[in-house]
């Protein structure tokens, strides 16, 4: 059973009885930014650096061990990135579009193969989103029809391409971290200073609403896009394993779990001494009755996901009922946030079930 800590002092101003409701909301957003959102991007930047380092080691000394090391590095880099889909707005979206540059999925294998068989020098800035980023890198190192250890010796273009994708990925990881960093682009300040200097949000309600609505949006995407589409939701029940996220590495289910973990960190806080969290905020406004229900819904979601056998691409064929059970469990969590939490916080629901991922 996962545990949580509700931090009254950080969120509801228990040490500052004169704090206003608006001040409390700013404290919440600032705490989430400093404890959850920005640290995830810092971690992602660091782990992408490790991916580049291990890729270089693979190309310098191709072996089963160096291949395993770069695969492990890629797998680990996915975790902070998928957890931070809770803030897939601002720099993630156009005009910066770091989200698409880093994680345009599912992988378009034809785009990657076209670069591999090409003859022009590989320039990262000229590669389209479908030919770079984490999905393209995954395909290069995990494609079951390719042995990278052998291919490195047979085709120098493989390492040229792998290196170019790694460089571009590292640059984008640094750029999106910098865009949020208060010392650089300070998108975090756009949230915290909503209604008093922010160019993005006219009020603190809009900023907090953007964060909470994104949780609902993410849950719908986990259910509909990441589980439902491979299960055949859009094809009348005809399964589509090739539509699964991270299908070559078999990380599809772990990507979903990381998405849920990211939402959980916003709801219950990061593992720090005084975590900022929606649970603490709800406690402070007298709606602590919602906290046990949220905890139960998270636990049920993890249990349902854990019951699905790996990999998802096979589970949708052999155990579709278990995949559907996960969709249903996540649906209850979505309902709680979409109705009870948003209403309790006095926010406006801007997400609808018709919204896509």
Secondary structure, DSSP 8 states (H G I E B T S, - for coil): -------HHHHS-TT-TT--HHHHHHHHHHHHIIIIIHHHHHHHHHHHHHHHHHHHHHHHS-SHHHHHHHHHHHHHHHHHHHHGGGG-SGGGSTTT-HHHHH---S--HHHHHHHHT--S---GGGS-GGGSHHHHHHHHHH-TT--HHHHHHH-HHHHHHHHHHHHHHHHHHHHHHHHH-TTTT-HHHHHHTTTTT-SS-SSHHHHHHHHHHHHHHHHHHIIIIIIIHHHTTTTTT---GGGSTTTTTT-HHHHHHHHHHHHHHHHH--SSTT---HHHHHHHTT-THHHHHHHHHHHHHHHHHHTS-S-HHHHHHH-HHHHHHHHHHHHHHHHIIIIIIHHHTT------TT---
